[in-house]
Every structure is written in C-alpha cells, then in structure tokens.
Amino acid sequence: MSNAAQPAQRLAFKDTPLGHFVADFSANPIAVIGFVGVLLVVFIAIFAPWIAPQNPYDLMQLDFMDGNLEPGAQTALGFTFHLGSDNQGRDILSAIMYGLRTSLSIGAASAFIALIIGATVGLISAWFGGRTDTIIMRIVEVQMSFPAVLIALVLLAVLGQGTEKIMFALVAVQWAYYARTIRGLALVEKNREYIDAARCLRYSQTRIIFGHLLPNCMPPLIVIVTMQVAHAIALESTLSFLGIGVPITEPSLGLLIANGFHFMQSGRYWLSIFPGLALVFTIVSINLVGDHMRDILNPRTRGQ
C-alpha cells in the first residue's frame, strides 16, 4: 500500500461516526481518565488470580500470626502487606483485587441481563400498544415507585444469600428502567419511514422489532447500561455490607468494608478505608465514561 493511501484511510476513519465518537471522547481529559480507570479495574478483575500477591480465600495461604498488620508491614518470610492485613492474616490488597472481580462481574452481568429483559418488554409494549402497553406500563410504574434497595432487600430476605440470588435481585430492580426507556424510544422510531418500508416488504414482526427497531434504539441504551453497571455495583456492595448479599466465603468490596467497619475506632483504618476507596474509584470511573458518552450521543449537548 502506498504512503499516499494511508493518510486517506486515516482521514476516512475520522469522517465515520466511530471516528467522530473517538475524537470527541479523546478530546475530554476527564473522560479519558475515567476510561483508563475502567480499563484498570477490568484488568485487575480479570487477572486477579494471577496478579494478586495472595489468594485471600485460600486457607492454606493464611497465617493468623500475620493478622492486623499495618500497611507496609513485612513478615519474617519477606512478604509485604502493602495495604495491611486483617485479623485472619489476609492481604488487603489481594482481597480488594478479588473483591473487584466479584463486584464487577455481578454488576455487569446483572445490568446486561436486565437490559435483555427490559428491552424485550419495552419493545413489545411500544409495538403492540393498547391493552398490552397499559398493563406493562402499570407494572413498570408500580415497581419504580419503590426504592431499588428496598425491593432487593425483600427479595434477598426471601431467597437468602448467594451470588445467583443477588444477581436475580439486581435484575429484578433494573429491568423496569430499561423497559420504560426503550418504550419511549421505540414509540418515536416505530413511526419512521424505514419501519413503514419494512412493513411494505412484509417482514415479520419479530424481524422488524429486533432487526430494525431495536438497533435504532441502542445508542441511548448503551449509556444507560454504563450507568446501571455502576448502580448495580453500588447496590451489591450495599447489600453485602448489610450482610444479605454475597456470602462471607466469597470476596466482595461491600463485605470487606463491613468486616473492617467495627475496627475503625481501634485504629485499624486500612480494613475499611482501602476497600472503600477502591469501590469509589470503580463507580466514579464508570460514571465519568457514562456521563461523557451521554453528552456525545445526545444531539442537544453535542458541540457545546
């Protein structure tokens, strides 16, 4: 390929919607910082078993003699607890890495499952209208009238603890938000010319709804998914902090904060402070990315 063709290709990419999106996103330093933070959190969550100094939930690697060590303390064998250890001898840094893995996987999985359910329900409601739309929207309005944490508390009080159960509870409190949002988008899109053309070509309703209507409603949903992942992580951490979320045998940022909460007055601040900072860093990074994506995809704010 000639050198003259390469600038032309780079120019062509800049003129594409993806090129405009990348340029707008990279022009905001705060969004770039948030994106780097998200990449860092995802990297730690994926590779925690390989990069963590210790598996804090493997009893064979724990020593009670190493309990309650301050940040930077070293053991006789030369192991350094960079963020300190808890009363069971667990490395707080390693526990945070494993906790990020659990919190991020639960938050992301529940948000995407809720998206699938909510988008399907919202599209059906907007497409068929009438009594179907009325019944679905009444159910959505009733659910959204209650705080999400209250619904999750009731469900987990009935279901009990467990990763699958807390994911079920998070999906149950999120799907209605997606359904209401995509219904509003679909009501506008269903009257567009391309939908009329698809009807004239006698495409099936399933093909029109999921092949034509849904793709044109996706840009705002991408932003909502980003925000809901952060919301799900915060909600999971809250429930785990209250003792009804992830079991104590599994890592979670909420559990780490709860385990160290009662030792704050004794001076062992590192037990809760560092997991709390990791949780705040994760949620803020995701929200920074979501906020800027919303500004880019919203035509009213684009260019301001």
C-alpha atoms as a printed R data frame, in Angstrom:
    type eleno elety resid chain resno       x       y      z
1   ATOM     1    CA   MET     A     1   0.000   0.000  0.000
2   ATOM     2    CA   SER     A     2   1.384   3.408 -0.940
3   ATOM     3    CA   ASN     A     3   2.142   6.047  1.663
4   ATOM     4    CA   ALA     A     4  -0.319   8.408 -0.017
5   ATOM     5    CA   ALA     A     5  -3.169   5.986  0.602
6   ATOM     6    CA   GLN     A     6  -2.549   5.756  4.355
7   ATOM     7    CA   PRO     A     7  -3.453   9.396  5.198
8   ATOM     8    CA   ALA     A     8  -6.553   8.985  3.049
9   ATOM     9    CA   GLN     A     9  -7.591   5.968  5.081
10  ATOM    10    CA   ARG     A    10  -6.958   7.800  8.365
11  ATOM    11    CA   LEU     A    11  -8.997  10.724  7.076
12  ATOM    12    CA   ALA     A    12 -11.793   8.350  6.050
13  ATOM    13    CA   PHE     A    13 -11.900   6.852  9.554
14  ATOM    14    CA   LYS     A    14 -12.169  10.320 11.109
15  ATOM    15    CA   ASP     A    15 -15.189  11.003  8.917
16  ATOM    16    CA   THR     A    16 -17.041   7.901 10.134
17  ATOM    17    CA   PRO     A    17 -19.431   8.020 13.141
18  ATOM    18    CA   LEU     A    18 -16.983   5.865 15.110
19  ATOM    19    CA   GLY     A    19 -14.166   8.235 14.221
20  ATOM    20    CA   HIS     A    20 -16.198  11.239 15.392
21  ATOM    21    CA   PHE     A    21 -17.058   9.390 18.617
22  ATOM    22    CA   VAL     A    22 -13.405   8.526 19.326
23  ATOM    23    CA   ALA     A    23 -12.313  12.099 18.572
24  ATOM    24    CA   ASP     A    24 -14.992  13.614 20.812
25  ATOM    25    CA   PHE     A    25 -14.248  11.159 23.601
26  ATOM    26    CA   SER     A    26 -10.473  11.615 23.494
27  ATOM    27    CA   ALA     A    27 -10.878  15.411 23.488
28  ATOM    28    CA   ASN     A    28 -12.201  15.317 27.061
29  ATOM    29    CA   PRO     A    29  -9.368  14.660 29.568
30  ATOM    30    CA   ILE     A    30 -11.812  13.735 32.351
31  ATOM    31    CA   ALA     A    31 -13.476  11.106 30.156
32  ATOM    32    CA   VAL     A    32 -10.074   9.705 29.203
33  ATOM    33    CA   ILE     A    33  -9.133   9.457 32.884
34  ATOM    34    CA   GLY     A    34 -12.392   7.630 33.571
35  ATOM    35    CA   PHE     A    35 -11.798   5.285 30.648
36  ATOM    36    CA   VAL     A    36  -8.284   4.474 31.865
37  ATOM    37    CA   GLY     A    37  -9.735   3.840 35.320
38  ATOM    38    CA   VAL     A    38 -12.321   1.445 33.894
39  ATOM    39    CA   LEU     A    39  -9.636  -0.406 31.925
40  ATOM    40    CA   LEU     A    40  -7.537  -0.705 35.087
41  ATOM    41    CA   VAL     A    41 -10.463  -2.084 37.103
42  ATOM    42    CA   VAL     A    42 -11.400  -4.549 34.370
43  ATOM    43    CA   PHE     A    43  -7.776  -5.682 34.037
44  ATOM    44    CA   ILE     A    44  -7.497  -6.278 37.786
45  ATOM    45    CA   ALA     A    45 -10.843  -8.090 37.884
46  ATOM    46    CA   ILE     A    46  -9.923 -10.446 35.044
47  ATOM    47    CA   PHE     A    47  -6.368 -11.225 36.099
48  ATOM    48    CA   ALA     A    48  -6.773 -11.095 39.902
49  ATOM    49    CA   PRO     A    49  -5.894 -14.801 40.395
50  ATOM    50    CA   TRP     A    50  -2.581 -14.246 38.604
51  ATOM    51    CA   ILE     A    51  -1.505 -10.774 39.746
52  ATOM    52    CA   ALA     A    52  -2.742 -10.756 43.354
53  ATOM    53    CA   PRO     A    53   0.105 -11.346 45.855
54  ATOM    54    CA   GLN     A    54  -2.065 -13.829 47.738
55  ATOM    55    CA   ASN     A    55  -5.296 -15.762 47.408
56  ATOM    56    CA   PRO     A    56  -7.031 -14.340 50.487
57  ATOM    57    CA   TYR     A    57  -9.686 -17.044 50.434
58  ATOM    58    CA   ASP     A    58  -7.277 -19.986 50.361
59  ATOM    59    CA   LEU     A    59  -6.815 -21.104 53.966
60  ATOM    60    CA   MET     A    60  -3.509 -22.750 53.087
61  ATOM    61    CA   GLN     A    61  -2.044 -19.318 52.295
62  ATOM    62    CA   LEU     A    62  -3.190 -17.603 55.503
63  ATOM    63    CA   ASP     A    63  -1.326 -17.305 58.776
64  ATOM    64    CA   PHE     A    64  -3.108 -15.906 61.841
65  ATOM    65    CA   MET     A    65   0.257 -14.680 63.126
66  ATOM    66    CA   ASP     A    66   0.198 -12.160 60.250
67  ATOM    67    CA   GLY     A    67  -3.137 -10.686 61.351
68  ATOM    68    CA   ASN     A    68  -3.788  -6.967 61.872
69  ATOM    69    CA   LEU     A    69  -0.519  -5.798 60.343
70  ATOM    70    CA   GLU     A    70  -0.317  -2.154 59.281
71  ATOM    71    CA   PRO     A    71   0.193  -1.080 55.651
72  ATOM    72    CA   GLY     A    72   3.769  -1.705 54.550
73  ATOM    73    CA   ALA     A    73   4.484  -4.299 57.220
74  ATOM    74    CA   GLN     A    74   6.676  -7.266 56.343
75  ATOM    75    CA   THR     A    75   6.607 -10.816 57.627
76  ATOM    76    CA   ALA     A    76   9.584 -12.901 58.697
77  ATOM    77    CA   LEU     A    77   9.453 -14.622 55.303
78  ATOM    78    CA   GLY     A    78   9.730 -11.300 53.468
79  ATOM    79    CA   PHE     A    79   6.104 -10.953 52.337
80  ATOM    80    CA   THR     A    80   4.967  -7.297 52.325
81  ATOM    81    CA   PHE     A    81   1.394  -6.318 53.168
82  ATOM    82    CA   HIS     A    82   1.281  -3.119 51.129
83  ATOM    83    CA   LEU     A    83  -2.216  -2.225 52.361
84  ATOM    84    CA   GLY     A    84  -2.069  -4.135 55.622
85  ATOM    85    CA   SER     A    85  -3.804  -7.335 56.691
86  ATOM    86    CA   ASP     A    86  -6.995  -8.214 58.545
87  ATOM    87    CA   ASN     A    87  -7.417 -10.267 61.727
88  ATOM    88    CA   GLN     A    88  -7.227 -13.513 59.726
89  ATOM    89    CA   GLY     A    89  -3.934 -12.623 58.048
90  ATOM    90    CA   ARG     A    90  -5.479 -11.846 54.666
91  ATOM    91    CA   ASP     A    91  -3.659  -9.368 52.460
92  ATOM    92    CA   ILE     A    92  -5.995  -6.386 51.982
93  ATOM    93    CA   LEU     A    93  -4.572  -5.582 48.535
94  ATOM    94    CA   SER     A    94  -5.254  -9.127 47.340
95  ATOM    95    CA   ALA     A    95  -8.710  -9.105 48.932
96  ATOM    96    CA   ILE     A    96  -9.540  -5.871 47.067
97  ATOM    97    CA   MET     A    97  -8.451  -7.414 43.760
98  ATOM    98    CA   TYR     A    98 -10.648 -10.445 44.322
99  ATOM    99    CA   GLY     A    99 -13.463  -8.218 45.588
100 ATOM   100    CA   LEU     A   100 -13.310  -6.133 42.407
101 ATOM   101    CA   ARG     A   101 -13.594  -9.341 40.409
102 ATOM   102    CA   THR     A   102 -16.786 -10.341 42.228
103 ATOM   103    CA   SER     A   103 -18.419  -6.907 42.367
104 ATOM   104    CA   LEU     A   104 -17.692  -6.049 38.737
105 ATOM   105    CA   SER     A   105 -18.855  -9.423 37.392
106 ATOM   106    CA   ILE     A   106 -22.111  -9.275 39.377
107 ATOM   107    CA   GLY     A   107 -22.762  -5.654 38.399
108 ATOM   108    CA   ALA     A   108 -22.015  -6.129 34.699
109 ATOM   109    CA   ALA     A   109 -23.859  -9.443 34.361
110 ATOM   110    CA   SER     A   110 -26.989  -8.208 36.140
111 ATOM   111    CA   ALA     A   111 -27.045  -4.986 34.098
112 ATOM   112    CA   PHE     A   112 -26.848  -6.829 30.761
113 ATOM   113    CA   ILE     A   113 -29.410  -9.468 31.741
114 ATOM   114    CA   ALA     A   114 -31.746  -6.694 32.877
115 ATOM   115    CA   LEU     A   115 -31.106  -4.937 29.554
116 ATOM   116    CA   ILE     A   116 -32.172  -8.007 27.576
117 ATOM   117    CA   ILE     A   117 -35.353  -8.468 29.610
118 ATOM   118    CA   GLY     A   118 -36.226  -4.788 29.839
119 ATOM   119    CA   ALA     A   119 -35.524  -4.081 26.162
120 ATOM   120    CA   THR     A   120 -37.704  -7.001 25.082
121 ATOM   121    CA   VAL     A   121 -40.575  -5.956 27.329
122 ATOM   122    CA   GLY     A   122 -40.279  -2.291 26.310
123 ATOM   123    CA   LEU     A   123 -40.237  -3.085 22.588
124 ATOM   124    CA   ILE     A   124 -43.286  -5.333 22.911
125 ATOM   125    CA   SER     A   125 -45.105  -2.650 24.875
126 ATOM   126    CA   ALA     A   126 -44.377   0.070 22.301
127 ATOM   127    CA   TRP     A   127 -45.025  -2.090 19.241
128 ATOM   128    CA   PHE     A   128 -48.352  -3.629 20.190
129 ATOM   129    CA   GLY     A   129 -49.677  -0.716 22.255
130 ATOM   130    CA   GLY     A   130 -53.249  -0.768 23.524
131 ATOM   131    CA   ARG     A   131 -54.039  -3.012 26.467
132 ATOM   132    CA   THR     A   132 -50.618  -4.696 26.290
133 ATOM   133    CA   ASP     A   133 -48.880  -1.346 26.665
134 ATOM   134    CA   THR     A   134 -51.182  -0.288 29.504
135 ATOM   135    CA   ILE     A   135 -50.652  -3.463 31.544
136 ATOM   136    CA   ILE     A   136 -46.874  -3.472 31.093
137 ATOM   137    CA   MET     A   137 -46.505   0.203 31.937
138 ATOM   138    CA   ARG     A   138 -48.632  -0.133 35.070
139 ATOM   139    CA   ILE     A   139 -46.353  -2.942 36.262
140 ATOM   140    CA   VAL     A   140 -43.287  -0.831 35.489
141 ATOM   141    CA   GLU     A   141 -44.694   2.201 37.282
142 ATOM   142    CA   VAL     A   142 -45.596   0.188 40.373
143 ATOM   143    CA   GLN     A   143 -42.112  -1.290 40.593
144 ATOM   144    CA   MET     A   144 -40.342   2.019 40.019
145 ATOM   145    CA   SER     A   145 -42.400   3.656 42.760
146 ATOM   146    CA   PHE     A   146 -40.421   1.630 45.322
147 ATOM   147    CA   PRO     A   147 -36.720   2.231 46.088
148 ATOM   148    CA   ALA     A   148 -34.475  -0.317 44.375
149 ATOM   149    CA   VAL     A   149 -32.669  -1.211 47.590
150 ATOM   150    CA   LEU     A   150 -35.989  -1.946 49.323
151 ATOM   151    CA   ILE     A   151 -37.067  -4.385 46.601
152 ATOM   152    CA   ALA     A   152 -33.665  -6.072 46.691
153 ATOM   153    CA   LEU     A   153 -33.817  -6.362 50.477
154 ATOM   154    CA   VAL     A   154 -37.225  -8.037 50.347
155 ATOM   155    CA   LEU     A   155 -36.176 -10.471 47.612
156 ATOM   156    CA   LEU     A   156 -32.959 -11.468 49.379
157 ATOM   157    CA   ALA     A   157 -34.785 -11.832 52.680
158 ATOM   158    CA   VAL     A   158 -36.948 -14.451 50.941
159 ATOM   159    CA   LEU     A   159 -34.295 -16.056 48.729
160 ATOM   160    CA   GLY     A   160 -31.332 -15.927 51.096
161 ATOM   161    CA   GLN     A   161 -27.667 -15.261 50.340
162 ATOM   162    CA   GLY     A   162 -25.822 -16.343 47.221
163 ATOM   163    CA   THR     A   163 -24.224 -14.907 44.094
164 ATOM   164    CA   GLU     A   164 -27.014 -16.144 41.820
165 ATOM   165    CA   LYS     A   165 -29.660 -14.828 44.193
166 ATOM   166    CA   ILE     A   166 -28.200 -11.360 44.440
167 ATOM   167    CA   MET     A   167 -27.901 -11.256 40.647
168 ATOM   168    CA   PHE     A   168 -31.588 -12.202 40.423
169 ATOM   169    CA   ALA     A   169 -32.445  -9.404 42.854
170 ATOM   170    CA   LEU     A   170 -30.398  -6.846 40.895
171 ATOM   171    CA   VAL     A   171 -32.015  -7.871 37.607
172 ATOM   172    CA   ALA     A   172 -35.446  -7.598 39.222
173 ATOM   173    CA   VAL     A   173 -34.840  -3.995 40.279
174 ATOM   174    CA   GLN     A   174 -33.225  -2.865 36.994
175 ATOM   175    CA   TRP     A   175 -35.319  -4.289 34.146
176 ATOM   176    CA   ALA     A   176 -38.192  -1.802 34.602
177 ATOM   177    CA   TYR     A   177 -35.908   1.174 33.988
178 ATOM   178    CA   TYR     A   178 -34.773  -0.285 30.673
179 ATOM   179    CA   ALA     A   179 -38.344  -1.155 29.705
180 ATOM   180    CA   ARG     A   180 -39.635   2.367 30.280
181 ATOM   181    CA   THR     A   181 -36.692   3.959 28.476
182 ATOM   182    CA   ILE     A   182 -36.783   1.783 25.361
183 ATOM   183    CA   ARG     A   183 -40.563   2.057 25.161
184 ATOM   184    CA   GLY     A   184 -40.261   5.835 24.833
185 ATOM   185    CA   LEU     A   185 -37.575   5.488 22.178
186 ATOM   186    CA   ALA     A   186 -39.490   2.833 20.266
187 ATOM   187    CA   LEU     A   187 -42.703   4.887 20.205
188 ATOM   188    CA   VAL     A   188 -40.813   7.519 18.201
189 ATOM   189    CA   GLU     A   189 -38.917   5.107 15.964
190 ATOM   190    CA   LYS     A   190 -41.936   2.938 15.051
191 ATOM   191    CA   ASN     A   191 -43.390   5.812 13.010
192 ATOM   192    CA   ARG     A   192 -40.264   6.318 10.915
193 ATOM   193    CA   GLU     A   193 -40.147   5.673  7.181
194 ATOM   194    CA   TYR     A   194 -37.839   2.674  7.438
195 ATOM   195    CA   ILE     A   195 -40.397   0.875  9.614
196 ATOM   196    CA   ASP     A   196 -43.127   1.611  7.052
197 ATOM   197    CA   ALA     A   197 -40.844   0.270  4.335
198 ATOM   198    CA   ALA     A   198 -40.232  -2.928  6.319
199 ATOM   199    CA   ARG     A   199 -43.975  -3.369  6.725
200 ATOM   200    CA   CYS     A   200 -44.494  -2.900  2.994
201 ATOM   201    CA   LEU     A   201 -41.907  -5.605  2.347
202 ATOM   202    CA   ARG     A   202 -43.980  -7.851  4.651
203 ATOM   203    CA   TYR     A   203 -41.214  -8.578  7.081
204 ATOM   204    CA   SER     A   204 -42.272 -10.488 10.170
205 ATOM   205    CA   GLN     A   205 -42.987  -8.511 13.308
206 ATOM   206    CA   THR     A   206 -40.114 -10.214 15.083
207 ATOM   207    CA   ARG     A   207 -37.702  -9.167 12.330
208 ATOM   208    CA   ILE     A   208 -38.958  -5.583 12.367
209 ATOM   209    CA   ILE     A   209 -38.828  -5.278 16.152
210 ATOM   210    CA   PHE     A   210 -35.418  -6.845 16.751
211 ATOM   211    CA   GLY     A   211 -33.790  -6.312 13.364
212 ATOM   212    CA   HIS     A   212 -34.815  -2.715 12.653
213 ATOM   213    CA   LEU     A   213 -36.430  -1.085 15.675
214 ATOM   214    CA   LEU     A   214 -34.016  -2.271 18.373
215 ATOM   215    CA   PRO     A   215 -30.737  -1.258 16.625
216 ATOM   216    CA   ASN     A   216 -32.001   2.306 16.231
217 ATOM   217    CA   CYS     A   217 -32.814   2.495 19.946
218 ATOM   218    CA   MET     A   218 -29.419   1.201 21.096
219 ATOM   219    CA   PRO     A   219 -27.264   4.394 21.400
220 ATOM   220    CA   PRO     A   220 -29.133   5.777 24.452
221 ATOM   221    CA   LEU     A   221 -29.310   2.265 25.931
222 ATOM   222    CA   ILE     A   222 -25.518   1.942 25.791
223 ATOM   223    CA   VAL     A   223 -25.238   4.982 28.050
224 ATOM   224    CA   ILE     A   224 -27.905   3.619 30.396
225 ATOM   225    CA   VAL     A   225 -26.132   0.248 30.644
226 ATOM   226    CA   THR     A   226 -22.924   2.033 31.655
227 ATOM   227    CA   MET     A   227 -24.723   3.919 34.418
228 ATOM   228    CA   GLN     A   228 -26.604   0.849 35.572
229 ATOM   229    CA   VAL     A   229 -23.410  -1.187 35.913
230 ATOM   230    CA   ALA     A   230 -22.128   1.406 38.386
231 ATOM   231    CA   HIS     A   231 -25.511   1.435 40.146
232 ATOM   232    CA   ALA     A   232 -25.546  -2.366 40.373
233 ATOM   233    CA   ILE     A   233 -22.029  -2.444 41.842
234 ATOM   234    CA   ALA     A   234 -23.023   0.125 44.451
235 ATOM   235    CA   LEU     A   235 -26.232  -1.753 45.268
236 ATOM   236    CA   GLU     A   236 -24.447  -5.103 45.544
237 ATOM   237    CA   SER     A   237 -21.857  -3.563 47.861
238 ATOM   238    CA   THR     A   238 -24.625  -2.054 49.991
239 ATOM   239    CA   LEU     A   239 -26.430  -5.379 50.310
240 ATOM   240    CA   SER     A   240 -23.202  -7.224 51.089
241 ATOM   241    CA   PHE     A   241 -22.320  -4.585 53.684
242 ATOM   242    CA   LEU     A   242 -25.684  -5.235 55.340
243 ATOM   243    CA   GLY     A   243 -24.893  -8.958 55.408
244 ATOM   244    CA   ILE     A   244 -27.543 -10.215 52.984
245 ATOM   245    CA   GLY     A   245 -25.615 -10.133 49.713
246 ATOM   246    CA   VAL     A   246 -22.557 -12.175 48.816
247 ATOM   247    CA   PRO     A   247 -21.773 -14.936 51.366
248 ATOM   248    CA   ILE     A   248 -18.819 -14.372 53.690
249 ATOM   249    CA   THR     A   249 -16.950 -17.193 51.965
250 ATOM   250    CA   GLU     A   250 -16.732 -15.135 48.743
251 ATOM   251    CA   PRO     A   251 -14.891 -11.838 48.149
252 ATOM   252    CA   SER     A   252 -16.814  -8.585 47.799
253 ATOM   253    CA   LEU     A   253 -15.913  -4.951 48.344
254 ATOM   254    CA   GLY     A   254 -19.035  -4.486 50.454
255 ATOM   255    CA   LEU     A   255 -18.069  -7.390 52.691
256 ATOM   256    CA   LEU     A   256 -14.520  -6.066 53.089
257 ATOM   257    CA   ILE     A   257 -15.860  -2.683 54.179
258 ATOM   258    CA   ALA     A   258 -18.286  -4.350 56.595
259 ATOM   259    CA   ASN     A   259 -15.568  -6.603 58.069
260 ATOM   260    CA   GLY     A   260 -13.391  -3.614 58.916
261 ATOM   261    CA   PHE     A   261 -16.156  -1.256 59.979
262 ATOM   262    CA   HIS     A   262 -16.161  -2.425 63.596
263 ATOM   263    CA   PHE     A   263 -12.393  -1.967 63.890
264 ATOM   264    CA   MET     A   264 -12.319   1.674 62.790
265 ATOM   265    CA   GLN     A   265 -12.317   3.031 66.345
266 ATOM   266    CA   SER     A   266  -9.407   0.785 67.293
267 ATOM   267    CA   GLY     A   267  -7.196   2.482 64.711
268 ATOM   268    CA   ARG     A   268  -7.253  -0.250 62.049
269 ATOM   269    CA   TYR     A   269  -8.495   2.157 59.399
270 ATOM   270    CA   TRP     A   270  -6.999   0.200 56.497
271 ATOM   271    CA   LEU     A   271  -9.535  -2.601 56.828
272 ATOM   272    CA   SER     A   272 -12.383  -0.419 55.507
273 ATOM   273    CA   ILE     A   273 -10.740   2.667 54.024
274 ATOM   274    CA   PHE     A   274  -8.843   0.967 51.206
275 ATOM   275    CA   PRO     A   275 -11.768  -1.251 50.022
276 ATOM   276    CA   GLY     A   276 -13.991   1.842 50.227
277 ATOM   277    CA   LEU     A   277 -11.582   3.844 48.080
278 ATOM   278    CA   ALA     A   278 -11.469   1.013 45.537
279 ATOM   279    CA   LEU     A   279 -15.284   0.986 45.400
280 ATOM   280    CA   VAL     A   280 -15.464   4.762 44.960
281 ATOM   281    CA   PHE     A   281 -12.760   4.682 42.277
282 ATOM   282    CA   THR     A   282 -14.634   1.998 40.330
283 ATOM   283    CA   ILE     A   283 -18.012   3.733 40.451
284 ATOM   284    CA   VAL     A   284 -16.608   7.191 39.660
285 ATOM   285    CA   SER     A   285 -14.591   5.872 36.699
286 ATOM   286    CA   ILE     A   286 -17.630   4.153 35.191
287 ATOM   287    CA   ASN     A   287 -19.803   7.228 35.739
288 ATOM   288    CA   LEU     A   288 -17.242   9.528 34.124
289 ATOM   289    CA   VAL     A   289 -17.280   7.377 30.999
290 ATOM   290    CA   GLY     A   290 -21.074   7.156 31.007
291 ATOM   291    CA   ASP     A   291 -21.540  10.905 31.501
292 ATOM   292    CA   HIS     A   292 -19.351  11.784 28.536
293 ATOM   293    CA   MET     A   293 -20.922   9.112 26.351
294 ATOM   294    CA   ARG     A   294 -24.305  10.639 27.147
295 ATOM   295    CA   ASP     A   295 -23.051  14.076 26.103
296 ATOM   296    CA   ILE     A   296 -21.652  12.716 22.841
297 ATOM   297    CA   LEU     A   297 -24.738  10.704 21.893
298 ATOM   298    CA   ASN     A   298 -27.173  13.474 22.889
299 ATOM   299    CA   PRO     A   299 -27.598  15.815 19.882
300 ATOM   300    CA   ARG     A   300 -28.746  18.657 22.151
301 ATOM   301    CA   THR     A   301 -25.439  18.745 24.036
302 ATOM   302    CA   ARG     A   302 -23.142  17.786 21.157
303 ATOM   303    CA   GLY     A   303 -20.809  20.588 20.270
304 ATOM   304    CA   GLN     A   304 -21.427  22.558 23.475
